[in-house]
Amino acid sequence: MTGGTGADSFVLETADRPAGVTTITDLSASDSLIVEWTGTTPPVITITSDTANNQSSILIDGVLSAQVQGTSTLTADRVILTRLP
């Protein structure tokens, strides 16, 4: 995913995730990372860092969901959890 200039929202879903891993290529400080979920228990978000390749991985309930290129300092508090009805 590439958001372009300005503030962007990158949305990852816990249900019906497409096969494969999403790659986000241009996350900036003004962008939002949103995980949409359903049910009664919010998902567990884990971020791992790969400093050698300057990227971070986002895991949702232990499953790799996205690779964020260009930052190895991403933290889970950057992720906004949004419960869907």
C-alpha positions as CSV (number, residue, x, y, z in Angstrom):
1,M,0.0,0.0,0.0
2,T,1.2,3.5,-0.8
3,G,-0.7,6.4,0.6
4,G,1.0,9.2,-1.2
5,T,1.3,12.8,0.2
6,G,-0.8,14.0,3.1
7,A,-2.4,12.1,6.0
8,D,-3.4,8.6,5.0
9,S,-5.3,5.7,6.7
10,F,-4.0,2.2,6.3
11,V,-6.7,-0.3,7.3
12,L,-5.9,-3.9,8.2
13,E,-8.8,-6.3,9.0
14,T,-8.7,-9.3,11.3
15,A,-11.5,-11.2,9.6
16,D,-11.2,-12.5,6.0
17,R,-7.6,-11.3,5.7
18,P,-6.5,-11.7,2.1
19,A,-3.8,-14.3,1.4
20,G,-0.3,-13.0,1.9
21,V,1.1,-10.1,3.7
22,T,0.3,-6.4,3.1
23,T,3.3,-4.2,2.5
24,I,3.1,-0.5,3.5
25,T,5.8,1.5,1.7
26,D,5.4,5.1,2.9
27,L,4.1,5.3,6.5
28,S,4.6,8.8,7.9
29,A,4.0,10.4,11.3
30,S,0.7,11.9,10.0
31,D,-0.7,8.5,8.8
32,S,-3.0,6.2,10.7
33,L,-2.7,2.5,11.1
34,I,-6.1,1.0,11.8
35,V,-7.1,-2.6,12.6
36,E,-10.8,-3.3,12.2
37,W,-12.2,-6.2,14.2
38,T,-15.4,-7.9,15.2
39,G,-16.5,-10.0,18.2
40,T,-16.1,-9.4,21.9
41,T,-12.3,-9.6,22.4
42,P,-10.0,-7.1,20.7
43,P,-7.1,-8.6,18.8
44,V,-3.6,-8.7,20.2
45,I,-1.2,-6.4,18.2
46,T,2.5,-7.2,18.2
47,I,5.2,-5.3,16.4
48,T,8.6,-6.7,15.6
49,S,11.5,-4.7,14.3
50,D,14.0,-5.6,11.7
51,T,16.7,-2.9,12.0
52,A,19.0,-4.5,9.4
53,N,16.3,-3.9,6.7
54,N,14.7,-0.8,8.3
55,Q,11.2,-2.3,8.5
56,S,8.6,-3.4,11.1
57,S,6.2,-6.3,11.1
58,I,2.6,-6.1,12.4
59,L,1.2,-9.3,13.8
60,I,-2.5,-9.6,14.6
61,D,-3.2,-12.4,17.0
62,G,0.2,-13.8,16.2
63,V,-0.4,-13.8,12.4
64,L,1.8,-11.7,10.2
65,S,-0.5,-9.1,8.6
66,A,1.8,-6.3,7.3
67,Q,5.3,-5.3,6.7
68,V,6.0,-1.6,7.1
69,Q,9.0,-0.5,5.1
70,G,11.2,2.5,6.1
71,T,10.8,2.2,9.9
72,S,12.2,-0.2,12.5
73,T,10.9,1.9,15.4
74,L,7.1,1.3,14.9
75,T,5.3,0.5,18.2
76,A,1.9,-1.0,18.9
77,D,0.5,2.2,20.3
78,R,0.5,3.6,16.8
79,V,-2.2,1.1,15.9
80,I,-5.8,2.2,16.3
81,L,-8.2,-0.7,17.1
82,T,-11.7,-0.1,15.6
83,R,-14.5,-2.5,16.5
84,L,-17.0,-3.0,13.7
85,P,-20.7,-3.7,14.5
